[in-house]
Amino acid sequence: MSRHVAVLMGGWSAEREVSLVSGAAVVNALKTAGYRTTAIDVQRDMGALMTRLYPRPDAVFNALHGRYGEDGCVQGLLNILDIPYTHSGVLASALAMDKPMSKLLFAAAGIPVAEHEVVHRKQLLGGEVMDRPYVIKPLNEGSSVGVHIVRDGDNWAPSDDGSWPFGSKVMVEKYIDGKELTVAVMGDRPLAVTEITTGRGFYDYDAKYVEGGSSHVIPAGVEDDVYEEALRLSLLAHQTLGCRGVSRADLRYDGETLFMLEVNTQPGMTTTSLVPEQAVHVGISFEELCSWMVENVDYDS
């Protein structure tokens, strides 16, 4: 008998819409592969979610993105319910979502990271905390939500008018000028290196998910030794955080050094997403990728 897989999607983070698209694509792929599937649009009602997870499925495919679905929260609930699930567990998910903490761990493992400071947003309103250009980021959001590059002549800062809903603390990070690279890791295998280009100034939310918002060059046009180092660092970052299943590492290359920006433990699974694209590049179809993720959850825990 085929496995019964519940696909969690939607949620209530800033990434709800893209999660719904990811989830729908996964449902279709798993159905084609012969799995029995239940699509669950997750709302902020844990009682309702637990009801939808009864009878207990064989596994959950977690297609949620952003806070509560990617930061260890829903993973903890699934642990309590003893339901196996795709992607990383509670600790790795929480560490990856906490940008300052993950950068500390990367640095300790010998992975280069950009200079950064965590400050109260009032400090930014009161003056510069770092030489321009620098990047302002929320501490725990994904998909470039809330990210802003502050360049010469830019007077933007996270204000108190409600336009910055990401908390009082912000991460200020030195802007690394150069190539935007990304590497998908599947188990213990880094798949490929993609170079991302966009006319939007940087790889923001729209560049990621709007059709035509960015161009993906695969394999990336970098020297062979740089390509291999990007693969090595991405696998090392995956292992340093304790990730499992599939993750995606984002890096910047300034022509001399590869800098690790972050690891995404719940990378997008849409038609424009990078992980499915890299999988196809190495001969793995989208259906095979989704099936592998289901078959490689920890059913014995």
N, C-alpha and C positions, 0 to 999 in steps of 0.2 A: 504494500500500500504506500502511496506517495505521502511525503511529509505534508502536514498542515502548517502553513506559515502565515502569521499575522504581520501585516506591513503597517508600521506606525508612520504617520505622515501629518503634515499640517503643524500642529502645536500653536503657540501664541507668541512666539518670538518675532523679531523683526524679519526673520527669514521664512515666515509661514508660507508665502506663496510659492517660493522656489521648492520648499519641501513637498508641497502638494504635487508639483510637477515631477519631482524625483520619485515620490511614492507611486504615482500612477505608472511611470515607466517601469519601475521594479515589478509592480503587480503584473503588468502585461508580460514581462520577460519570464517571470516565474510560472505564470499560467502556461505559456508556450513550452516551458521546460517540463511541464507535467505536475507541478506542485498544486495542492489545494491552497487557495489564498483567501485571506480576509483582510480587506482594506479598512483601516481604522483612522479616522480623522480625529486626532487627539485634541481635546479641549481642556480647559483648566478645571477639570473635575475628575479627580483620581478614582472616585467611586464608580463613575461611569466607565472609565477606562478598564478598571478591574472587571466590571461586568462584561465588557466586550471581549475580555481575554478569557472568558469561560464559555464553553469548555476549553480547557487549557490547550493552546496550540503546541505543536512540537518545537517550534522556534519562532522568534520575533525577528523580522528584518527591520532594523531601526533606520528609517529614512527621514527622521527629524533632523533639523538643522538649527543651530543657535542655542541660546540659553534654554535650560531645562531638558532639552532633548539631546544635547551634545556635551554637557558639562558634568555628567555623572548622576544627575537627578533621576531621570527615568531609568537609568541603568541600575540604580539602587533599588527602585521599586521592582524591577524585573528580577533582581537577585532575591528579594524577599519572597516573591511569588514562585521562585525556582523555575523560571522560564529561560532557556538559553536564548541568546540574542547575538546579532552580528555586531561587528566593530569592537571597539575597545571597552574595557570594564570601567568601574567607577573611578579608580585612582588615576589611570592614564587619561581618561576623559576630562577629569577635573584639572589635572596638571596641564594638559594641552590647551584648555580653554583659558587658563590663567596665564596671560602673556608674560608678565614679569617672572613668575615662578618657573615657567618652562625655559625662559632664557637663562636663568640661573643654572638650571640643570644642564642645558646645552653647553654653556661655558665650562662647567665643571667636567664635562665629557670631552672637552677639547674642540668643540664645534664653534667656529667664529660667529659672533652675534654683533649687531650694531650697538653702539653706545646709547644708553637710555637713562631716563630718570622717571620716577613716579612722583607726581606732584598733585597738590590740590588745585582744582581749576581756578581758584582765586589768584594763585600765583601767576597763572598765564594772563589773567586779566590785568595784573599789576605790572607785568613786564616780561622780558625775555628770560628763559631759563636755559637756553642753549643757542648757539650760533645757528643762523639760518643757512640752508633750508633744513627743516626738521618735520617730523611726522607726528601728528596728534592721534592717539588711538584710545578707544575704550579699553579697560583692562580685560574684559571677558565677553567680547562679541566676535562673531565670525563674518565671513563673506565681505570683509572691508566695510561693514556697517559702522558709521561714525568716524571713519578714517579721513583725515584732512592733512594735506601737505601745505606747510606754511613756508612760502618763499619770500624773497625780497619784495616789498611793496604790498604784501598781504597783511591786512589788519584783523583777520579772523581769529577768534578765540572762543572756546566753549563758554557760553554766557549763562546768566541766571534767569533767562526769560522763558525757560521751558523747552528751548530748541535743542538742548543737550540732555537727553533722558537716560544717560549712562552712568550716573553716580557722580560723586564729588571728586574722586581721584581719576587722574588721566595718566597715560604713559606718553612721554615725549621721547621720541627716538630720532637719532641722527638719520637724515635722508641719505640713502646709498644710491648714487647716480650710476646707472648701468643697465644691464640686462635683467629682466624678470624671468626667472626660471622656476619650473615646478617638476616634482618627481612623485609618481605614485608608487607606493610600496604595497605589495600583495603578499602577506605572510612574511617570509624572509627574503623576498625578491623585489628589488627596485626595478620597475618596468622600463622606464625611458626618461629622457629629459626633454621637456617642452619649453621653448621660448615663447613668451607672451608679449605681443605688441598691441598697443591701443592708441587711438587718437585722442583719448579723453584725459591725457596727462598722467594717469596711473590706472592700475587695474582695480577700479572701484566696483561697486555692486552692479551697476548697469553694464559695465564692460564684461563682467562675469556672465550675466544671465540674459542680456538683451541680444537678440540675433544681430550679428554684425558688429557687436560692441568691441570685439577684440579679434586678433588673428593668432592662431596657434601654429608655431613652426616646430615640427617633430620629424626627425631629431633636431634638437637645438643646434644652431650654427656656432658652436664653440669648439675650441681645441679638444682633441681626444682626451688629454689628461684632465682638463677641466670637466668634461662630460663624465668621466669615470669618478672624479672626486665628488661631483654632485650626487651621483648614485650612492657613493660610500657614505657621505654625510647624511643623506636622507634616511638610509637604512639605520645608521647609528642613532639618529634622532628618534626614529620609530622605536628602537630598542631601549633607548635611554628613558623614554617616558613609560615604557612597558605596554606599548600599543599591541593590538592583535588585529587580525583580519586585514582590512584595507585602510591605509591612511594616505595623506598627500602632504608633502613638504613643499613650502614656498621659500625660495631663495632669491638673493640679489647678487649679481656678479659685477664688480666695478672694473674689471680688466686685470685685477691682480688677486683678489680674495673673494671667495664665496662666503656670503653671510646668510645664516639661517634666520628667517623671519618668524616662521611658526609652522606647526604641524596641525593639520586638520584631521580629526579622527572620524568625522562624518562628511567626507567630501561629496560634492554634488553628483547626482546621477541623472542629470537632464541631458537633452540632446546636444547641448553645447558644453557639457562638463568635460573636464580634463582627464579624469581617471578612466572612464569608458573609452575615450579617444586613445589613451596610451595602451589600454588593453588590446584594442583592435590593432594597433600598430605592431604589437608582438604576437598577434595571431589568436587573441582571445575575444570571442564575440561578447556582446552585452549580455546575452542569455547565459553564456558560460560563466561570465564574471559574477552575475547575481547568484547562479547556482553554486559556484565555488564558495561564495560568502556564506550561504546557508549551510552547506555541508561542512564548513570549517569552524562553526561555532563550537563551544565547549559543551558537548552533550553529557559529559561525565561529571561535571562539577556539582 
